[in-house]
Amino acid sequence: MRDKLDLDKFDAYIFDFDGTLIDSLGLWHQIDIIYLARFGYRVPKGLGDEINGMSFTETAQYFKDRFNLPFSVEHIKQDWIDLSHDYYMNSVEFKPGAKEFLEYLKDKRVGIATSNQAFTTERFFRKRGIDSIDAFSYSCDVKRGKPFPFVFLQAADMLGVNPHNCLAFEDTYEGVLAAKRAGMTVVAVKDKHSKNQEHKIRKLADYYIEDFRELMKDGSSV
């Protein structure tokens, strides 16, 4: 049996974005359908599992190579930003308790470690009045995306803390593995789009929650 989680013992708290703090992964499946249809393709079975954890740039390169797309990687990325931006700004919601939990941590060191883009990510938080994020780390700015640890290590470095003193939050197996490889304690967050990985995620993560409100039941621990 794992020890009870004591939130106060960590120096910083680092969150994945899509699927962890916000309910957005269904959007990306729809974008895959729309975008590939432009070139006469249907979304192959298992595509989501194949690209889990990849950076925005790595994913665009994967699509370009696999589907022989006629555009540059930067063009593909911009197409995806154009397709998704309004939805992020106006329709995507925080997962239950996530915004309240970020507000609970407002006096702590908090970072984001995401495969998404700065353009969308930082505007999302500004639009919703969250100004307590101290560092944004992007997979496109490091050597490799998740499951490699670099985006989490960069977040810890930006926050000026030892990775071993960080509590990370993730929803996918690849993300949990990346944070564990960075030496962090990891809370896995339930997401319906990771259901097929749930057993592996539970086994690898240090803690597993279905709802951020579980973390605030007694004010400091679950």
Rosetta blueprint (number, residue, H / E / L):
1 M L
2 R L
3 D L
4 K L
5 L L
6 D E
7 L H
8 D H
9 K H
10 F L
11 D L
12 A E
13 Y E
14 I E
15 F E
16 D L
17 F L
18 D E
19 G L
20 T L
21 L L
22 I E
23 D L
24 S L
25 L H
26 G H
27 L H
28 W H
29 H H
30 Q H
31 I H
32 D H
33 I H
34 I H
35 Y H
36 L H
37 A H
38 R L
39 F L
40 G L
41 Y L
42 R L
43 V L
44 P L
45 K L
46 G L
47 L H
48 G H
49 D H
50 E H
51 I H
52 N L
53 G L
54 M L
55 S L
56 F H
57 T H
58 E H
59 T H
60 A H
61 Q H
62 Y H
63 F H
64 K H
65 D H
66 R H
67 F H
68 N L
69 L L
70 P L
71 F L
72 S L
73 V H
74 E H
75 H H
76 I H
77 K H
78 Q H
79 D H
80 W H
81 I H
82 D H
83 L H
84 S H
85 H H
86 D H
87 Y H
88 Y H
89 M H
90 N H
91 S L
92 V L
93 E L
94 F E
95 K L
96 P L
97 G L
98 A H
99 K H
100 E H
101 F H
102 L H
103 E H
104 Y H
105 L L
106 K L
107 D L
108 K L
109 R E
110 V E
111 G E
112 I E
113 A E
114 T E
115 S L
116 N L
117 Q L
118 A H
119 F H
120 T H
121 T H
122 E H
123 R H
124 F H
125 F H
126 R H
127 K H
128 R L
129 G L
130 I L
131 D L
132 S L
133 I L
134 D L
135 A E
136 F E
137 S E
138 Y E
139 S H
140 C H
141 D H
142 V L
143 K L
144 R L
145 G L
146 K L
147 P L
148 F L
149 P L
150 F H
151 V H
152 F H
153 L H
154 Q H
155 A H
156 A H
157 D H
158 M H
159 L H
160 G L
161 V L
162 N L
163 P H
164 H H
165 N H
166 C E
167 L E
168 A E
169 F E
170 E E
171 D L
172 T L
173 Y H
174 E H
175 G H
176 V H
177 L H
178 A H
179 A H
180 K H
181 R H
182 A L
183 G L
184 M L
185 T E
186 V E
187 V E
188 A E
189 V E
190 K L
191 D L
192 K H
193 H H
194 S H
195 K H
196 N H
197 Q H
198 E H
199 H H
200 K H
201 I H
202 R H
203 K H
204 L H
205 A L
206 D L
207 Y E
208 Y E
209 I E
210 E L
211 D L
212 F H
213 R H
214 E H
215 L H
216 M H
217 K L
218 D L
219 G L
220 S L
221 S E
222 V L
